[in-house]
Amino acid sequence: MRLPDILRFARDAATGYPMRTSLSVLAMSIGVAAVVILTALGDGARRYVVGQFSSLGTNLVIVLPGRSGTGGFNPANAITSTPRDLTIDDAAALLRAPGVRRVAPLAVGTSEISVAGRLREVMVAGTTASYFPIRNFELGQGSALPEEDWGRGSSVAVIGNKIREELFGSAPAIGQLVRVGDRRLRVVGVLKPVGQGLGMNTDELVIVPVSLAQALFNSNTLFRILIESKSREAIPESRDQVMEILKQGHRGEEDVTVITQDAVLATFDKLLGALTLAVAGIAAISLAVAGILVMNVMLVAVTQRTGEIGLLKALGATSNTIRLAFLAEAAMLSSLGALLGYLLGEAGAFALRQAFPVFPAYPPDWAVIAGLGTALGTGLLFGVMPARRAAQMDPVQALMKH
Amino acid sequence: MALIELKGIARTFQLGDTTVNALADLNLQIDAGEYVAVMGPSGSGKSTLLNLLGLLDRPNAGSYLLEGRDVTTLSPDEQAKVRSTRIGFVFQSFHLVPRLSAAENIALPMTLAGIPAAERGRRVAQALKDFGLENRADHRPDQLSGGQRQRVAIARATIMQPALILADEPTGNLDRHTGEEVVRLLEALNGRGVTLVVVTHDQTLGARAHRQLMMEDGRLQHDSALSG
C-alpha cells in the first residue's frame, strides 16, 4: 500500500468515528496544554523573581551588621556580646578593595517631611551619590545627591515621585525647601516612578546625604553597605576583600555578614527552576495518561473494526499494511492532539500575560519541545500495541465478527 | 492443469475438551473455469473449505496446490499476496467498508496492492460501468440497496482480475429477484473464464452450477463430477 493511501485510509478511519477520535484528541491536547501552561507559570515565576532581584542593582555585594547564624559558635562573639556597628569609615575603607567599583553606605530611619503645612511620615535613606548607579535609580527630574565628602552632608534631598505628588501636586518641586525632622532641605531631584518592587518602595522614599541622616537619627551606625563589584566574575573576589577589610577594621572579628546578590539570585533561580521541573513532571503524567488513553482508544478501534481488519486481510492486505494503517491513525490522533494542545497552551499563556502583565508567563522552549515530543512519542508508542494486535488477527476469526 | 488440487486435507478445531473434525481427509480437484457449488447442512465444513480455498485458514494436514504451487507452506504475507492477485471474495453480508464510497470500496484491493491512483481510477470507472453502478460511485454502502451492495462487492472481488472467485452464500441476504440478478452476474464472470466456487444452502442456486459438491461431517459426500 502506498504511503499517501495509508495516510488517507487512516484519516478516513479516524473521521469515521468522530466521537472516539475527538475524545482522544481532546485528551492529548489537554495533556500538552497542561505542560505548556504549567511550565509557563513556573518559568514565569522564576523570571519574575530573577527580574525583581536584578532590579535591585547589578553585581551587588551587601554588608549587614552582625554575624548571621551560619558561622557556628565563635569564641570572639561570646566575649563581645554585641556586634560592632557598621560605620561610614568602614564603608569608606571598602573603596580600597581592588574588585570594588562603587560603595554606598546606607542609613535608614523614618521621619516626618513637611512643606507648607502638609506633613507626612516617610522612610528616609541616608546615602551617597553612588547609591543611585548601584541601585539603578533613575531620576525623573533634577539631579541625584551631589558628589561630596561623605562626612559633609549638604542640606539636600531627592524625593520619591509619590511624595512629590502629595507635597507639591502639580507645582514644581525642584529647588523647593522641605522640612525633614528638624532640618530644612532643598529638593534637588525626584525619582522616576517605578511602582512596587522587592524591598522598599522608592516612590515613597526620601534620600538624603548619609551624614545628614545619621545626625537626623542621632546615630553613627549604618543599616547596610552596598557595594558594586567591577564585574560579575569579580563578585566572589570582592566579597572576600570586603570581608577582609572589615575584619581588619573590627580588630580581627568577623562581626558582619556579606551576602552577594548572585548567591540569593542563584538560590531563587534554582528553587524556582526545580519548581518548574516539578510542575512539568506533573504535567508529563497527564501526557502519559493521554498516551494511555490513545492506546485504549486504538485498542477499542481494533476491536470495533475487527471485521474490517479481516476483510482487509481477505482482500490481500499484508500484516505490515494493517500495522502501518493503525499506527498512522494513532500518530495522526496524537499529533493533532499535540498541535491543538500547543495552541491551547499558548493561548492560555497569552491570557495569563494579559491578565497579569508583570508576570512573564512564556512557556520555555524545552518544555514545548518536550511536551510535543512526549505527546507524539507516547501516541506512537501506545499505538504500536493495538496496531500489532490488529496485524496479528486471524482473518477467519476477524471476518466472523463482521 | 487443475487450478485447485487438495490432497488429504484435514482441519480440526479444539472446542473445550473435544476435537471437532471440520474437514477430514478431503481430496478435491477443480479445473480452471469450472462452476462449482458447495452444499450441505450447517456445520458440514463447507465454510471451512471455502476459507481454506481462500487461504484465510490453514489445514492441519494435507496439501493445497493452487495453480500448481503449494500454498499451504507460504508465509502469511505471501498468502496475502496470493489472495490479492488470484482470489476474489464475495460474502453473504457484503463486507463493505461503511465509511468508504462505492468507488472506494471497489478500489480497495488495488489500493492495498499499491496500484497507482490513475490506474485505479480507470479500472474503477470501467467496473462501475460494467456493474451498472455509474450513478452510485459516491454513495456510501448505507445509501445503497442490498443488490447494489452485492454488485459493489462483486466488482471489488473482480477488480484485481483473479483466477478464482469464492462466494459464500452470495444471495443469502437478498430477495429472490435481486439474488437472481447477482447470480447472473457471477455466472457471467464464470462465462469469461473465471473459476467460480459458491457455497450455498439454496438447492435451486446449487443446481445451476455445473458441478455440485455435497458436504457432510467434514467429508465430501457426493461429487457430481465423479458420479456423472
Interface residues (C-beta under 8 A of the other chain):
Chain A: M1 R2 D5 F9 D12 A13 T15 G16 G307 E308 L311 L312 K313 A314 L315 G316 A317 T318 S319 N320 T321 P395 V396 L399 H402
Chain B: N51 G54 L56 D57 P76 D77 A80 K81 R83 S84 T85 F89 F91 S93 H95 V97 P98 R99 L100 L108 P109 T111 L112 A113 G114 P116 A117 R156 M160
